[in-house]
Amino acid sequence: MSRSERLLELLQNLRRHRHPVSGQDLASELGISLRTLYRDIASLQAQGAVIEGEAGVGYVLRAGFTLPPLMFSQEEIEALVLGSRWVTTRHDTQLAQAARNALAKIAAVLPSALRDDLEASTLLVGPSASKERPIPVDPDILAQIRLAIRQQSRLELHYADAEGQASQRIIWPFGLGFFDQVQVVLGWCELRQDFRHFRTDRIQSLIILEGRYPRSRQSLLKDWRKAQNITRDF
């Protein structure tokens, strides 16, 4: 690990801790000596990082500091490229363009050697195991759903189920799941007073209602995961 990579890793470790963490613990996580750790902390402080604490007490990083320019390991670059390439295969034109723009911005600020790794990544997104093609969805509907989730706004949906039966629902959208063929809105349904899932290709129209729904999307997601017995990130 180069010194610049080590400094970035130290910074990331400090960000993960909300409370002071001992120098010995930080040194053990990085596989370095305490003496080297103290030098690295001094280097980060010299670059503007507000790291409070001292030997024998512990260290904590105050919010608001980033290291320019962006530095990524080869594995992190491959993860970014692979994830972005997957997004561009979805039927969501705005997200696909956003993924391409994000990669271009990252490439613009990377050192030349890492930029070459990004552009030459050989990790590719293969075709789906399913023979069915993704079902197209109105990109405006997807954009409005993402906006409602970000704003924590109630959504009025005009929806048709698998049998074509039409219904009108008001939901509190808190998530959008992407699968090989479809996207699914996760929401709390006011009519059913329970969590429900709505395929975006079956949404005939929607309206973003004024005001925020009464709970945070994070708490709704947490309760939904518990109800679905989901114990890992996905």
Protein Blocks (a to p, Z undefined) as FASTA:
>chain_A
ZZklmmmmmmmmmmmpmbdcdfklmmmmnopafklmmmmmmmmmmnopaceddehibpcd
dehiacddddddfklmmmmmmmmmmmmmpccfklmmmmmmmmmmmmmmgcfklmmmmmmo
cbdcdddfbfbdcddddfklmmmmmmmmmnopacddddddfkopacddddddfbdcddfk
bccdddddfklopacdddfklpmbdcddehjdfbdfklmmmmmmmmnopabdZZ
